[in-house]
Amino acid sequence: MTGTRDVHGAGDLGRRAAARRAQLGLSLEEVADRAGSTPSYLAYVEEQVPAPGPAFLVRLADALETTVQDLAGFNADLPQGGAAAGHHPRMEELEEAECWKLLDGHGVGRIAMTGADGPVVFPVNYQVTDGRIVFLTAPDAGLARAASAGTEVAFELDRLDEAFSQGWSVLAVGRTRTLPAGPESERLRSVMDSKPWAGDGRTTVVTLSPDRLTGRRIRVPGAPGSTEFAPGGGGG
């Protein structure tokens, strides 16, 4: 024993549980009912950060539609996609309407563009508004300069289901535009739920109206969301 505290200490579990509950839009009562617990004990888990027993932790993860590993933070620093490929995976091309449906809302995506030193890729907190992908950046950032110049960029978003080795990705390609100060930029800033994680000073509104929107999905027979049964699995 070295006496060094585990970087994935129990102190983070309560905060992760509370954040996941908020993400799902669930109340303490709803999650407690799902987990077979009481709202008061769930509040204690979130606020006093104890180390709940394994059985309750499994129920809580299930109630929050996540995994014990994610709740405990053990996957926070690991790259995604480490699982082996699923059995008999199938690749599907997504229609544009489905791509917009997957993009809808807000979150974190990736912007790829050509910078002063060559190709660069960086994450952005985005929101879909009025058929546009909108994000905020600093007025002197490379993305703002690229948008002012009308540079073509690619925006990518993906989701992975590690347990079943399936997922999807959406790619939007087009030219960005920096909105000048005025009613339109103020309106977009006011309705944005996804503020930049990087902090203050990122108030320049950039929009991307895609010229091309494509997507792909990997499905695995027998996995959640699939209408096919795994080979040899049967249907009844």
Number of C-alpha atoms within 10 A of each C-alpha: 3 4 5 6 7 7 10 13 13 16 17 16 24 23 18 16 24 21 14 17 18 13 10 12 9 14 13 18 15 16 22 21 13 15 19 13 16 16 16 12 13 20 17 13 19 20 15 13 17 14 14 14 8 10 8 13 18 18 19 24 20 15 18 23 12 14 18 19 12 14 25 22 18 13 14 12 7 9 7 12 14 9 12 10 13 17 15 10 14 12 13 12 14 16 12 14 11 15 21 19 9 16 22 16 15 18 15 17 19 17 19 17 19 15 14 8 6 7 9 11 15 11 15 21 20 25 25 19 15 9 12 16 22 25 27 25 23 16 15 11 11 15 26 21 16 20 20 16 13 14 16 18 20 19 22 20 19 17 13 15 15 15 12 18 19 24 17 20 19 22 20 23 19 18 19 25 22 24 18 13 11 8 10 12 17 15 10 20 18 9 10 18 14 19 20 18 11 10 9 10 12 17 17 21 23 24 24 23 17 20 10 11 21 19 21 17 19 17 24 24 20 17 18 12 10 11 11 15 14 15 10 6 10 9 8 4
